[in-house]
């Protein structure tokens, strides 16, 4: 695909390092006072964010970062009832970003706070009018290395959905609000039914559910938490699982005999967004600019195996980690990009494709 060729050429072209003097100038441009309130989900990712973004931002700008438990549902409720939001920044995957946009719940990103070096490293898909790319991650085929000793390993989604030619127990993300989009439930089903990656969109929703329905008997587990994907491989409930690269990397580092197939993995993005009527709007924009810098994103990637959205960050990432990062030169040409524009399209009834597919998803899971 053309976009992959352009990105690959860009990443292989080499990068000029940012001088200390340039960093000082960049920090001067976003200095301030007061605070910015950011929604968080805790865990190891929050610890990595503190090291890569929150603490360095405060040190560089004088603006205090205050963390609040994730509140996306409460945020929408507050805005719809004319109340002030309790956070300035939310961290959302693409589906909720589209929902927020359709409800006019986001501030337009003010890119004047972003230095030219940062903007040059960010593809347009990560510089949206109302959202800034935070990380990339991938949903692909995880497998038990013990299973690999017994028979062939699926190398693409057609093979994954062929339990006769590639025998073994399967685990899939549940078709629900948490995984419909992040778990690429419909995309993987269609790829498994033979749809070429470059012909995937617009998604044939009914065809996807027919494929899932026919495959249901071969699924040993529909999991409802991200950690359950690799855990199913560890405890033997599954030999092959549609799961996330970061989760496989984490348990593999701890000694688990699991691995990940990158071919046809879905590359996905999580975003920073500034909530409409944000109390600390200017500080929020300054934070987005700081968190988008290549050096800061590289710190985060080196701590947790998520890919950066500023492609210049790859120059600062541990070379041993790069094979585990989505969007890296090694993987990008064989990955599949989710089409968030399609998911966020509004139908005649005012609902997005995401909302319509989610309703179909919920009915599928109760059968």
Secondary structure, DSSP 8 states (H G I E B T S, - for coil): -HHHHHHHHHHTS------HHHHHHHHHHT---SEEEEEE--HHHHHHHIIIIIHHHHHHH--EEEEEE--HHHHHHHHHTT---S-SEEEEEHHHHHHHHHTT-B----GGGS-HHHHHHB-GGGB-SS-EEEEEEEEEEEEEHHHHHHS----SHHHHT-TTTS-S-EEEE-SSTTTTTTTTHHHHHHHHTT--GGG--S--HHHHHHHHHHHGGGEEEEESSHHHHHHHHHTTS-SEEEEEHHHHHHHHHTT--EEEEEEEEEEEEEEEEEBTT-TTHHHHHHHHHHHTSHHHHHHHHHHSS-EESBGGGGGGS-HHHHTTSTTSTTTGGG-EE--HHHHH-B-TTS-BHHHHHHHHHHHHHT-
